[in-house]
């Protein structure tokens, strides 16, 4: 979703308004929809607490979000749950292929269409994913992309097509502490190029950045240049 657009009304869902999890600015009935989706769609054992609700509220109110949470505390839920409910494709940048595979496998087990673009795909697999993403109505809800794949012409063509068709919901930078300027600059020019691509992709669209909690000083040095 472009930052200057508002999130479509959810009032047509006709859900009761007696469970509101969100803060001011969230769409009507969003809290109830989250509760139902958490229990009936995602089946997470993590219970939404005030931290999750605050992050979800900011995202669904069309604001960029940066969250710091410990491992195992439900960070992924903060972007996976809205992606299931919202029209279009959520693009997730993640630097760790093993983590991507785990996330995609988990979502597919829940009958949620998630895919990964990476260098290990067969030509047939890659073609199937690209054809779906470039179709007028993609079935894929979450697309996980490695930093290397983000630099390819194929991926940039996909982003342009999704943008043209108004089918980009929002971007996610997972493990955001791994994709800061300082980390990329330490490696080589190719890594720095990847960082610049992240900046370009997320400049005009709503973006959630998800980081493991370490210490305020570490995060300040690693994340401050994103904003």
N, C-alpha and C positions, 0 to 999 in steps of 0.2 A: 504494500500500500504506500502510495506517495504521501509524503509528510503533510502536504496541504489538503489532503482529502480527509473526510470524516468517516468513521466506521459506520457501516450501514446499521439501521435500527434493527434490534432483535425483538421488538415488541410483538411481531407477528407470531412468535412462538407460543403466545397465550399461556405462558407459565405463571404460576403463582409468584407474587412479589414478596413473599414472606421470608425469604432467605436471600439477603443481599450481602455478598462478601466484599464488594468493591467500595472504593472511596469515591469522592465526588468526581464527576467527569466520565465515569464508566457508563456504558450503554445500559438502558433499562433491562432488568431481569438477568443481567450477565452473571451475577452471583449464583442464581438458581441453575442456570445452564451449566456453569462450571461444576457445580455439585453433582448434577445428573451425569455429566460427561465423565467426571473423575470416577464415579462409581460404576457407570454402565459402559463406557467406551474404553477408557485407558486402564481401568482396574488397578490403579496404583495403590500400594499399601500405605504410602505416605499421605497423611492427612494435611490438607491445605492449612497452613498457619498464616499469621498476619504478614510474614515476610513474602510468602508465595503470593498472597492476595495483593499485596502492594505492587509487586513486580508485574503481575498480570493486569492490574488496573492501569498501570502506566503504559504498558504495551497496547492494550485495547483502547486506551484513550489517545492513541496515535503519537506516543512520545517514545523517544529512544530510552533504552534501559540498560544499565550496567549493574550486574548483580555479583556479589561475592558470597559463595556458600561452600561449606565443607563437602567433601566427597560423600556420596550416599544420602544427601539431604534433600534430593528431589530437584536439582537444578534443571535437568532436562524437561521435567514436567512443565516448567514455566514457559517453554516455547512449544513443546509438543502438543499440549492441550489446546491452545488457541489455533494451532495449525490444523487440527482435526475439524474444528468448527468453522473456520473461516474459508471463504472461497479462494481458489488460486493455489499457488505453490509457494511453500516456505523453503528458502534456500539456506542451508546450514553449512558454513565453512568450519571444518574441523581438521586440525593438523595430524590427528592420530588415526590411522587406518583401522587399527584393531578396535578402537572405541567406536568408529563409524560402523564397522561390521556388527558389533554387539547391539548398537542402537537400532540398526536396520532390522536385524533378526528379531529383536524384541517387538518392534512395531508390527512387523509382518505376522508374528504369532498372534497379535491382537487384531488381525485383519485390517490394519492400517497400511495403506500403500506408501511405502518409503523405499527410496532407491539411493544408490551411491554411484557417483561418477569417479572412477579411479583407473589407474593404469593397468590393473589386473583384470579388467573386464574382457571378455571375448568380443570380437567384432559384432557378433550377433546380439549379445547382451547390450552393448553400447548403442547399436542401431535401434533396438527396441525402446530403450529409455529415451533417446533423443527424439524419435518419432512421436512418442507419447507427449513429451514436453512441448513439442512444436505443433501439436494438434489444437483445434479450437477449444477442446474441453479435456485437459490432461486429467488422468486418473491419479497421478502421483500427487501426494499431499506434502511430503517432505523430501527434499533432494539434498543429500549430503555430498559435499565436494571437498576434495583435498586441496591444499594450497597449490600443488603442482598443476592439477587439473584446472584450477581457476585461471591459470595463465594461458590456456589453450584457446585457439580460435573457435573450436567447437563449443566450449562453454560460453564464451562471450557471445556467440551467435544465439545460443539458447536464451541468455539473459535478454538480448535485444528482442527476440521473438515474444518472450513472456511479457516484457514491458509493452511492446506494441499491442498485444492482445489484452492488456490490462489484467494479467493473470499472476503477477508477482504480489504475494501477500506481504511478506517482510523478510528481512535477512536476519540470520543469527550468526554470531561469531562465537563458537564454542571454544573452551579452553583459551579465553582471550589473553591470558597472561603469556601464552606462547606465540602470539602474533603481534607483538608490539614492535615499534620501530627499533628499539634497542636490541631485541632478539634478532630481527632480520638483518640489521646493519652489521651485527657481529659475524654473520655467516658470509654472505657474498651478495653481489649485485642482483642475482636472481631472486634471492629472498627479499631484498628490498623492493624489487619489482612486484612481488606478491603482496607486500604490504601496501604499496600504492594502489593496487587493484582493489584490495579490501576498502580502502578509502573511497575510491571512485564508485564502487558498487553501492556503498552504504550512505553516500552523501545525501541523496535525494529520497531514499526510502527509510521507513521505520526500521530500526535495527536493535536487536537485543544482544548484548555482549555478556557472556557467561564465563565467570572465572572462579577457579578454586580459591578459597579463602586461605591466605597465608598471613600477611601482616600489612597494615596500612601503608607503611613506608615502601615496601616492595611493590604494592599495587600502584601507589602514586607514581613511582618512577616508570613503571611498565605501561600504564594505561593512560596517563594524562594526555598524551599526544593524540589520542583517538578523538577527543572532543574539541 
